[in-house]
Amino acid sequence: MFEGFSQQTIDFMWNLRFNNNKVWFEENKETYLKHFLGPMKALGSDVFDSISADFKDHDFIHKTSRIYKDARRVRGGEPYRTNLWFCIERPSGEWTATPVFWFELGPENWSYGLGYYQAKAATMAKLRARIDKNPKAFEKLTTPFNKQNEFVLSGEEYARKKEAPTEKSQAWYNKKSFSMICENPNSEELFSPELKNLIAEGFKFLMPLYDYFITLDTDPTPEKLEK
């Protein structure tokens, strides 16, 4: 059960940033396990249980990241990440192209939300085709999101702007990929057990959007795709 992160969590991340080597990490591994990985796994498990209880038919799984970088990408550099995250998603062979819920904690800040790591061009073309077909339905879906001030729509846009069918759909229509993200500086919130409830409620608020985006793969692929 998640009881909160601690000051030792924050201190470990900062110390690792300035001592990112195997010797220091091995000397401080117990701190990592107890104050960073352990609470992160507990938080992910508690949030997952809450989401799964309310959305039993979604077949979600949850994963916690590794602190070890891919050895192929280290090449004499820093072998450890200074951040950890967990995600809640449906099993997929292409996780980077599938919408996922996530929470991430680093030395300076924490964030959570829903989005793609990198959506496929075909996925975004399907989204635009759906919006074109029924813009009112998309506006109705996104109205609660547009009225709140916790999550922000983020993501790279096309250089050549596309003309959306409505003004309210314009921001979504021009994204190459996107996330709905809430980012906060590290503060006392991290040290409270209530963090798990905050994250779970945020994910539940975003669930109608997840349900809309996860079904895009079943739509026919438009003939013309933007590169």
N, C-alpha and C positions, 0 to 999 in steps of 0.2 A: 504494500500500500504506500502511495506517495505521501510523504510528510513534508515535502519542501526541499529545495536545494539549500545550500548553506554558503557562508562566506568562504569556507574551504573550497567550494566549487569554483567560485570566482577567482580565488587566489591561484588555484591549480591551473586554470586556463591561462592566466596572465604569465605565470611562471613558465609554463610550457612554451608560450610564445617566445620567450627570451632564452629558453634552454631546450630547444627542440632537437634533442639527440638521444640516442639509446641509453647512454649511461645515466643521464638525469631521469629519464622516464622510468627506467627499471628501479631506481632508488625511490621513486615516488609512486610506484604502481599501485600500492595499497590505497593511497589517497585517491587516485583515479577511480579505482573500483568502488570504493565506499562513498565518495562524495560527488562523483560525476556520472559514471556509467550506471551504478546502482539506482540512484534517483531517476535518471533518464528512463531506464527500463520500467521502473515502477510507474512513472508518469504515463508512459506510453500504454502500459497494460491497463491502468485505470481508465484512461480516456477511451481506449478500445472497448473495454467492457461496457462503458456507458453508451457508446455509439451502437455497439452490437445489440444491446438490449432494446433499443428503440428502432433499429433497422435490421431486423433478423434476416430479411430476405436479400440482403446486399452481399453476403458472402465475403465480407472484408477479412483481410489479414493485416497484421501490423509488424513492422520491422524497426530495429534500432541500428543506426549506422555504426561502423567500425571507426576507431580512432586512427588505425593504421592506414596510411596512404598506399595506393597501388604501387608495388615495388617497381613497376615499369616506368613510373612517372617521377620517382624520387631522384635517382641519378646523382647522388651526392648531396642532395638538398635536404630539406626538412622532412623527416619520415613520418611525422604525426600531424593530424589535424588538431587545431585548437578549438574546434566546435564539434558538437554532436547533434543529431536529430533523430526523430522517429517519424514514421509515416504510416498512414492507414489507407489501404487501397485494395482493389481487387487484384488477384494474381494475374500477371501479364508477362509475356515474354519481351515486351517493349515498354518497360516502365517509364522511360523518358518521354514517351509519346502518349501516356495515359494520365488523366487527371488524378491527382492524389491530394490527400490532406496531410499536412506536416506541421511539426513544431521543431524549431531549431534554436539552440543556445550557443552563443559565442562569448568571448571576453567582454565585448562592449554592449551587446544587445541580444534580445530574443525576439523571435517572430513566429507567427503561425498563420495558416491560411489554406487555400485550395488553389491548385493550378497545375500547369504542365511544366516539366523541366524544359522540354522543347517539343512543342506540338508539330505534327507533320503538316506540310503545305496542304495536303489533301484534307486534313481535318479542318483547317481554317477555311478552306474553300467550301466544305460542307456546311460549316457554321454560317458563312455568308449566304449560301443558297437557302438555308432554313429561314434566315432573317428576311431575305427577299420574298420568300413564299408566304410568310406570316409574320410581318413585323409587329403587329399588335400583340401577338402571343409572346414574343420576345420582350417587348416593353413591359407587359404585365409581369413576366417572370423576374425581370431585373429591377422593377420598381422598389421592392423592399431594400435591395442592395444600394440603390441610388439615394435612398432616404437616410441611410445610416452613416456614421462617421468613424467606424472602427476599422473597417477593411478598405483598402485602396486598390483600384484596378491598376495593374502594372504590367509592362511587357514591351518589347521592341515593336515598333510600327513600320509599315512599309514606307519606303521613301516617296513613292508616288501614291498620294492619297486616293482612296476609293470613295465613291459617293454612296453612302448608305441610304436606304429608303426612308429613314427617319433620323431626326437630329439626335434622339435619345439612344439610338443604336450605333452612332458614329464611332464612339471610342472603342467599342468591341469590334466593329467591322474592319478596322484598319490594323489590328494586331497580327503579328506573325506568330506569336505565342503569348500566353498571358498567365498571370496569377492574381488572386485576390488576397492581399497580404496585410497583416497588422504587425507593425514593427515597433518595439519599445526599448528604451535604454534599460539596462539591468537595474533593478530596484527591489524593494521589499516584497513585491508581488511574487518573486521567484522563491522566497523563503516560506511561503504559505501553502498549506495543503489545498487551499481554495483555487490554486492555479489550475488544477485538473478540471474543476467545474467550469471555470472561465473558458478553457480551451474546448471542452466538450460542447458547451452551449454555442460557442462560435462555429464549430463544425456543423452542428445541427441546423443553425441558421443558414449555412451555405449549402445544405444538402439538396434543396430543390435545384440549385444551379449544377451541382455535381450530377444529379439524375439527368439533367438536360444534356450536359456535355458528354457523359459516358456513352450515350446512345448515338453519338454522331458517327461512330464507326459503322453503324448499320445502314447509314444513308448511302445512296449511290454517289459515286465520285463524279464531280463535274468534269466535263471534257477539258476545260482550260484551267490549268493550275498556275498560280503565281510562283515564280522562282524566288 
